């Protein structure tokens, strides 16, 4: 069973990492491949040696792929800056993942709207006959 204090510590470190990575991505990385990227979450592994960085990219899939390539290229610089800014001994290995929750949510909304319109069309003819 995991100790409660360790769990909260990992959560605090994850949030600090998220804030710093987002600051770096938004303002200091000059890679033209990186588009409008926002860091949504950082999940640190149990041993603290690796962290999944979940990012949301505005744009289509090709722009998202290009942004991920730029982030992968800047991984070592980001780790170095995290060590300097957060004053930690060793930054975790960063694994960038693309979060598609917003796109999935938009697709679900689109499908629900389509279903609502179909149900209204089916109800209208039966209402006029009565």
C-alpha positions as CSV (number, residue, x, y, z in Angstrom):
1,X,0.0,0.0,0.0
2,X,1.3,3.4,-0.9
3,X,2.0,5.9,1.8
4,X,-0.4,8.9,1.8
5,X,2.4,11.5,2.1
6,X,4.3,10.1,-0.9
7,X,1.1,10.2,-3.0
8,X,0.6,13.9,-2.1
9,X,4.2,14.7,-2.7
10,X,4.1,13.1,-6.1
11,X,0.9,15.1,-6.9
12,X,2.6,18.4,-5.8
13,X,5.7,17.7,-7.8
14,X,3.5,16.8,-10.8
15,X,1.7,20.0,-10.6
16,X,4.9,22.0,-10.3
17,X,6.3,20.2,-13.3
18,X,3.1,20.9,-15.3
19,X,3.3,24.6,-14.5
20,X,7.0,24.9,-15.4
21,X,6.7,22.9,-18.6
22,X,3.7,25.0,-19.7
23,X,5.7,28.2,-19.1
24,X,8.6,26.8,-21.1
25,X,6.4,25.7,-24.0
26,X,4.4,28.9,-24.2
27,X,7.2,31.4,-24.0
28,X,10.7,30.1,-24.2
29,X,10.8,27.4,-26.8
30,X,11.5,28.9,-30.2
31,X,11.0,25.8,-32.3
32,X,8.7,26.7,-35.2
33,X,7.2,23.2,-35.2
34,X,5.6,23.8,-31.8
35,X,2.2,25.3,-32.3
36,X,-0.4,26.3,-29.8
37,X,0.3,23.7,-27.1
38,X,-1.1,23.6,-23.6
39,X,0.0,21.1,-20.9
40,X,-3.1,19.5,-19.4
41,X,-1.5,17.1,-16.9
42,X,1.7,15.4,-15.7
43,X,1.5,11.9,-14.3
44,X,4.7,10.8,-12.4
45,X,5.5,7.1,-12.3
46,X,5.6,5.4,-8.9
47,X,9.4,5.4,-8.8
48,X,9.6,9.1,-9.9
49,X,12.0,8.4,-12.8
50,X,9.5,9.1,-15.6
51,X,6.6,11.3,-16.2
52,X,3.9,11.4,-18.8
53,X,3.2,14.9,-20.0
54,X,-0.2,15.2,-21.5
55,X,-0.5,18.0,-24.0
56,X,-3.4,19.4,-26.0
57,X,-2.6,20.9,-29.4
58,X,-4.9,23.3,-31.2
59,X,-5.2,22.4,-34.9
60,X,-5.4,19.3,-37.0
61,X,-3.5,16.0,-36.7
62,X,-0.5,17.1,-38.9
63,X,0.0,20.1,-36.7
64,X,-0.3,17.9,-33.6
65,X,2.4,15.6,-34.9
66,X,4.7,18.4,-35.8
67,X,4.2,19.9,-32.3
68,X,5.0,16.5,-30.7
69,X,8.2,16.3,-32.8
70,X,9.2,19.7,-31.6
71,X,8.6,18.8,-28.0
72,X,10.6,15.6,-28.3
73,X,13.5,17.5,-29.8
74,X,13.4,20.0,-26.9
75,X,13.0,17.2,-24.2
76,X,16.6,17.5,-22.9
77,X,16.4,21.3,-22.7
78,X,13.1,21.1,-20.8
79,X,14.6,18.6,-18.3
80,X,17.6,20.8,-17.8
81,X,15.4,23.8,-17.1
82,X,13.2,21.9,-14.7
83,X,16.3,20.9,-12.7
84,X,17.4,24.6,-12.6
85,X,14.0,26.1,-11.8
86,X,12.6,23.6,-9.4
87,X,16.0,22.8,-7.7
88,X,15.5,19.1,-8.0
89,X,18.4,16.7,-8.3
90,X,17.1,14.9,-11.3
91,X,14.2,15.6,-13.5
92,X,12.1,12.6,-14.6
93,X,12.3,11.3,-18.1
94,X,9.6,13.1,-20.0
95,X,7.2,11.2,-22.2
96,X,4.9,13.5,-24.2
97,X,1.4,12.2,-25.0
98,X,-1.3,13.8,-27.0
99,X,-4.5,14.3,-25.2
100,X,-7.5,14.0,-27.5
101,X,-10.2,14.5,-25.0
102,X,-11.4,17.8,-26.5
103,X,-11.6,16.3,-30.0
104,X,-13.5,13.3,-28.6
105,X,-15.9,15.5,-26.7
106,X,-16.6,17.6,-29.8
107,X,-17.2,14.5,-31.8
108,X,-19.6,13.2,-29.2
109,X,-21.5,16.5,-29.1
110,X,-21.7,16.4,-32.9
111,X,-23.2,12.9,-32.9
112,X,-25.6,13.8,-30.1
113,X,-26.8,16.9,-32.1
114,X,-27.3,14.7,-35.1
115,X,-29.3,12.2,-33.1
116,X,-31.5,15.0,-31.6
117,X,-32.3,16.4,-35.1
118,X,-33.2,12.9,-36.3
119,X,-35.5,12.3,-33.4
120,X,-37.2,15.7,-33.9
121,X,-37.8,14.9,-37.6
122,X,-39.3,11.6,-36.7
123,X,-41.6,13.2,-34.1
124,X,-42.8,16.1,-36.4
125,X,-44.6,14.0,-39.0
126,X,-46.5,11.9,-36.4
127,X,-47.6,15.0,-34.6
128,X,-49.1,16.6,-37.8
129,X,-51.2,13.5,-38.6
130,X,-53.0,13.4,-35.2
